[in-house]
Amino acid sequence: MKLGVIGLGSMGMGAALNLVKHGHDVHGCELREAARAELTSAGGHAVGRAADLPAGLDALIILVVNAAQANDVLFGPDGCAAKLPKGAVVLCCTTMAPEAARALDARLADAGLLMLDAPVSGGAVGARAGSMTVMASGPEAAFAKVQPVLDAIAGKVWRLGDAAGVGSTVKMVNQLLAGVHIATAAEAMALGIRAGADPQALFDVISTSAGSSWMWQNRVPHILAGDDTPLSAVNIFVKDLGIVLDQARALTFPLPMASAAHQLFLAAAAAGQGGKDDVFVIRVWQALAGIALPGEDKPEI
């Protein structure tokens, strides 16, 4: 298939590389020159603007930060929607509010295009392994047309109905849990360090105990390694938990745990840590308690 991938970040790059490996003609779009070079060296093609993607794409995968960016790369001044042939499928894998997904679906339908509301989970590792979880909703015709794409990028595809918004609703709940789990893992590790526990031993024990979680096992090693390189950044959860809380307010639904986690990510971002790996929300406790993280002699913030 002739495919476009917009957004060659931690998730988009993994998806694009796996599509190349499966023999597809892959055209990526990314502002960063290094990412474009990585895709072209693997056998794909890359451009810096969505408007420069080639005509005649069978499907377009969008993995940008938010709904505004998704709309811009499709319908903005440098957008590519006008170049897509009628009946092409847009897989919108961006995390966005359900109502934003429904609005985008309506706009694409007016242009004669199909959409799968298809947010993903699995992180950079899952994306590179081609084992992401896809939470998708949309018409059967769209699922059928992009089955080869889903086979290349996903380990599990959940078909959640034929209407846009359902996939984004499920992803919203996933992000509530993910954000709370990351913040709680950071809080627990900070408490252990403050109380004098050896960080590595603490991680090892909890990883084999009832208090463990996927996020504990996936994220805490970043703290132990002293590596705040963003595989998923603090700012992502400022955004995603913001979506969760906005939806809850619209439903008159209390979310005390998500609210507390959102405030912690906001605090980290306000202290200049927004671009760091999300588990480095631990630097909020580092600043409050004066603890030293592994590999650091003094508080970062």
ZICOR-V893395 format. One record per helix or strand. SS is the DSSP state (alpha for helix, beta for strand). FROM is the first residue (numbers start at 1). TO is the last residue. If there is no record, write none. Layout:
BEGIN
ss=SS from=FROM to=TO
ss=SS from=FROM to=TO
END
This chain:
BEGIN
ss=beta from=2 to=6
ss=alpha from=12 to=21
ss=beta from=25 to=29
ss=alpha from=33 to=41
ss=beta from=45 to=47
ss=alpha from=50 to=52
ss=beta from=59 to=62
ss=alpha from=67 to=75
ss=alpha from=81 to=83
ss=beta from=89 to=92
ss=alpha from=98 to=110
ss=beta from=114 to=121
ss=alpha from=123 to=129
ss=beta from=132 to=138
ss=alpha from=140 to=145
ss=alpha from=147 to=153
ss=beta from=154 to=159
ss=alpha from=166 to=194
ss=alpha from=199 to=207
ss=alpha from=214 to=225
ss=beta from=233 to=233
ss=alpha from=234 to=250
ss=alpha from=256 to=273
ss=beta from=277 to=277
ss=alpha from=278 to=289
END
